Amino acid sequence: MADTFVIVNPASGSGKTGRRWPGLDARMRAEGGEFDVEFTREPGHAGQLARQAAANGVRTIIVVGGDGTLNEVVNGLVAGDAPGGAVSIGILPVGTGSDFARAMGTPRDPLAAAIHLLRDARPQPLDVGRIECVLGGQPTTRYFANVAGLGFDGEVADRVNRAGKSGGTLTYQLALLQNLGVYQNKHVRVTIDGQSREGVMNSVILANARYFGGGMFIAPNARWDDGRFDVILLGNFGKLEVVANLPRLYRGTHLTHPKVTELRATEVTVEARERMFIQAEGELAGEAPATFRILPGALKILR
């Protein structure tokens, strides 16, 4: 097996990834790239492939897809006794959101990103978030590299995943507006590194990087290698207030709003009176109560 293993999700980006891969494959090999390739066949398969590749001694895994594919790979490399600590992850952003690649400064064009990975990218430490929550009435553990959130964005992610991700950012924005009409803010208790606060909140965001939701600049000060979450608390926003402040979310200027709180932490626990869904990298991870912990430098990212 080659030292580099490429995991391609042909369904990501509404099938765009599968259509573009042959050209990317040919160009990468023309640039001297030597790698093995496997296509995902079903949800969760990317994680299985990543775990097996790491066990076989692969040192570089390139993810060709979006944030959901990356989330699967991260879980495959970190969960349980997975030997993922020696693996470096590279990203070719061809998926629906690709928010983590945006935060990394990865070239948006997949071909440019591929050439950068082959010629210039170097491994850097990557923190990983650990979630202990409930799914289907049972305790579960999930991991994420980018952003997790509870509340409004969790229900939006649930709606997007049930409806399908064709349409990219437009699909997310439509789901957001549809959810706006029915969503009720939650009564929440948040414990941040041992200090608790309670209130009615729209969302609780745990950010390891800066973007989510197809380009929302949710945590402008977040770093993926500082050993802490940026915790963004969105308070008791009314429906019209959410709509009015959406442009600020995309610009990253929402942090000055009086109903927004920015904190930093290594451990966060969230409890809610009402049902509160959790999303991680845009995928439904479970629901509260939940505990989030940062795992400093658990993986490496090629950048």
C-alpha positions in Angstrom: 0.0 0.0 0.0 1.2 3.5 -0.9 2.0 6.0 1.9 -0.8 8.2 0.7 -4.4 7.0 0.6 -7.2 9.0 -1.1 -10.8 8.7 0.1 -13.3 10.0 -2.5 -17.0 10.5 -1.7 -18.5 10.5 -5.2 -21.9 11.6 -3.9 -20.7 14.8 -2.2 -21.4 18.1 -3.8 -24.5 16.6 -5.4 -22.4 14.2 -7.3 -19.9 16.8 -8.5 -17.1 15.1 -6.7 -17.5 11.8 -8.6 -17.6 13.7 -11.9 -14.5 15.7 -11.2 -12.3 13.0 -9.7 -11.0 11.4 -12.9 -9.5 14.7 -14.0 -8.1 15.4 -10.6 -6.6 11.9 -10.4 -4.9 12.3 -13.7 -3.4 15.7 -12.9 -2.2 14.6 -9.4 -0.4 11.6 -10.9 1.0 13.8 -13.7 2.5 16.0 -10.9 4.2 12.9 -9.4 1.6 11.9 -6.9 1.7 8.2 -5.8 -1.4 7.1 -4.0 -4.1 4.4 -3.6 -7.8 5.4 -4.0 -11.0 4.1 -2.6 -14.6 5.4 -3.2 -17.1 5.5 -0.4 -20.2 3.4 -1.0 -22.5 4.4 1.9 -22.7 6.7 5.0 -20.0 5.9 7.5 -17.8 4.2 4.9 -15.2 6.9 4.8 -14.5 6.4 8.5 -14.0 2.7 8.0 -11.6 3.3 5.1 -9.6 5.8 7.1 -9.3 3.5 10.2 -8.2 0.6 8.1 -5.7 2.7 6.1 -4.1 4.0 9.4 -3.9 0.4 10.7 -2.1 -0.5 7.5 0.5 2.1 8.1 -0.7 4.9 5.8 0.8 8.2 6.8 -1.3 10.6 4.7 -5.1 10.5 4.0 -6.5 12.9 1.5 -10.3 13.5 1.8 -12.0 14.4 -1.5 -15.5 15.6 -0.5 -17.0 18.0 2.0 -17.3 18.5 5.7 -19.5 15.4 6.2 -16.8 13.2 4.6 -14.1 14.9 6.7 -16.2 14.2 9.9 -16.4 10.5 9.0 -12.6 10.4 8.5 -11.9 12.2 11.8 -14.2 9.8 13.7 -12.5 6.8 12.0 -9.1 8.0 13.0 -9.8 9.1 16.6 -12.6 6.8 17.9 -11.7 4.1 20.3 -8.2 2.6 19.8 -7.9 3.9 16.3 -4.2 4.5 15.4 -4.8 7.9 13.9 -2.2 10.0 15.7 0.5 9.4 13.1 -1.7 10.3 10.1 -1.8 13.6 8.4 -5.1 14.7 6.7 -5.3 16.6 3.5 -8.5 18.1 2.1 -9.6 18.5 -1.5 -12.8 20.6 -1.1 -15.4 19.4 -3.6 -18.4 19.0 -1.2 -21.5 20.9 -0.2 -20.1 23.2 2.4 -16.3 22.7 2.8 -16.3 25.1 5.7 -13.2 23.6 7.3 -11.2 23.9 4.1 -12.2 27.5 4.0 -10.9 28.1 7.5 -7.6 26.3 6.6 -7.2 28.7 3.7 -7.2 25.7 1.3 -7.6 26.9 -2.3 -11.2 26.6 -3.3 -10.4 25.2 -6.7 -9.8 21.4 -6.1 -7.1 21.2 -8.7 -5.2 24.1 -7.1 -5.7 22.4 -3.7 -4.4 19.1 -5.0 -1.2 20.7 -6.4 -0.7 22.6 -3.1 -1.0 19.3 -1.2 1.6 17.6 -3.4 4.1 20.4 -3.5 3.9 22.7 -0.5 1.6 21.4 2.3 3.2 20.5 5.6 1.6 18.7 8.6 0.4 20.9 11.5 -1.3 19.9 14.8 -5.1 19.7 14.7 -7.2 19.7 17.8 -10.3 17.5 17.8 -13.5 18.0 19.7 -15.1 15.0 21.6 -18.9 14.9 22.1 -20.5 12.7 24.7 -24.3 12.9 24.1 -27.4 10.9 23.5 -28.6 9.3 20.3 -31.7 7.2 20.0 -32.0 7.1 23.8 -28.5 5.7 24.1 -25.2 7.3 25.1 -22.9 7.9 22.2 -19.5 9.5 21.5 -18.6 11.5 18.4 -15.7 13.7 17.3 -15.3 16.8 15.1 -12.6 19.0 13.6 -14.6 22.1 12.7 -17.7 23.2 14.5 -20.5 21.6 16.6 -23.6 23.3 17.7 -26.8 22.7 19.7 -30.2 24.3 19.1 -31.2 26.1 16.0 -28.3 25.0 13.9 -28.8 21.4 15.1 -32.4 21.4 13.9 -31.4 23.1 10.6 -28.8 20.3 10.1 -31.4 17.7 10.8 -33.7 19.3 8.2 -30.9 19.5 5.6 -29.9 15.9 6.1 -33.5 14.7 5.8 -34.1 16.8 2.7 -30.8 16.0 1.0 -27.8 18.3 0.4 -28.3 19.1 -3.3 -28.0 22.8 -3.8 -25.2 23.5 -1.4 -25.3 26.7 0.6 -28.7 27.6 -0.9 -30.1 24.4 0.6 -28.8 25.3 4.0 -30.3 28.8 3.8 -33.7 27.5 2.7 -33.7 25.0 5.6 -32.7 27.9 7.9 -35.7 30.0 6.8 -38.1 27.0 7.0 -36.9 26.2 10.5 -37.2 29.8 11.6 -41.0 29.6 11.5 -41.3 26.7 13.9 -38.2 26.8 16.1 -38.5 27.7 19.8 -35.5 28.9 21.8 -34.4 26.5 24.6 -34.0 26.9 28.3 -30.4 26.0 28.7 -27.8 25.5 31.4 -24.2 25.7 30.1 -21.2 24.8 32.3 -18.0 26.2 30.8 -14.8 25.0 32.5 -16.8 24.6 35.8 -18.6 27.9 35.6 -22.4 27.7 34.9 -24.8 30.1 33.4 -28.5 29.6 32.5 -30.9 31.3 30.2 -33.1 31.1 27.1 -30.8 30.6 24.1 -31.1 30.1 20.4 -27.9 28.1 20.0 -24.7 27.0 21.7 -21.8 26.8 19.3 -18.5 24.9 20.0 -16.0 26.1 17.4 -12.6 24.6 16.7 -12.4 26.6 13.5 -14.1 29.6 12.1 -16.9 28.8 9.6 -20.0 26.7 9.4 -23.3 26.6 7.6 -21.9 27.1 4.2 -19.8 30.2 4.9 -21.1 31.7 8.1 -18.1 33.3 9.9 -19.4 32.1 13.3 -16.2 32.2 15.3 -13.7 34.7 13.8 -11.2 34.2 16.6 -11.2 30.4 16.7 -7.9 28.4 16.1 -7.7 24.7 15.4 -4.4 24.3 17.3 -4.8 26.4 20.5 -6.2 23.7 22.7 -9.5 25.4 23.3 -13.0 25.8 21.9 -14.4 29.2 21.0 -17.9 29.0 22.6 -20.5 31.2 21.0 -23.7 31.6 22.9 -26.6 33.0 20.8 -29.1 34.3 23.3 -32.9 34.8 23.2 -33.2 36.0 19.6 -36.6 36.5 18.1 -37.4 35.3 14.6 -37.1 38.8 13.1 -33.9 39.4 14.9 -32.4 36.2 13.5 -33.3 37.3 9.9 -32.0 40.9 10.5 -28.6 39.6 11.9 -27.9 36.9 9.3 -25.7 39.3 7.3 -23.6 39.9 10.4 -23.0 36.1 10.8 -21.5 35.9 7.3 -19.3 38.9 8.0 -18.3 37.8 11.4 -19.5 41.1 13.1 -22.2 39.4 15.2 -19.9 39.1 18.3 -20.6 42.7 19.3 -24.4 42.1 19.4 -25.6 42.3 23.1 -27.3 38.9 22.8 -24.1 37.1 21.7 -21.5 35.9 24.1 -18.0 34.7 23.2 -16.0 32.5 25.6 -13.2 30.0 25.5 -13.0 26.6 27.2 -11.6 23.1 27.2 -14.7 21.5 28.5 -18.4 22.4 28.1 -21.5 20.7 29.4 -25.0 21.6 28.0 -28.3 20.7 29.5 -31.7 21.7 28.2 -35.3 21.5 29.4 -36.5 20.9 25.9 -35.2 18.5 23.2 -32.0 20.1 21.8 -30.3 18.6 18.7 -26.6 18.6 18.1 -24.8 18.9 14.8 -21.1 18.3 14.1 -19.7 19.3 10.7 -23.3 19.6 9.5 -24.2 16.0 10.5 -26.7 15.2 13.2 -24.7 13.8 16.1 -27.3 13.4 18.8 -29.0 15.6 21.4 -28.4 17.1 24.9 -27.4 16.5 27.6 -23.9 16.7 26.2 -20.4 17.2 27.3 -17.7 18.6 24.9 -14.0 18.2 25.5 -11.0 19.4 23.4 -8.3 16.9 22.5 -5.2 19.0 21.7 -3.2 17.9 18.7 -5.1 14.6 18.3 -4.5 14.6 14.6 -2.4 16.4 12.0 -3.7 18.5 9.1 -1.8 19.3 5.9 -1.7 23.0 5.3 
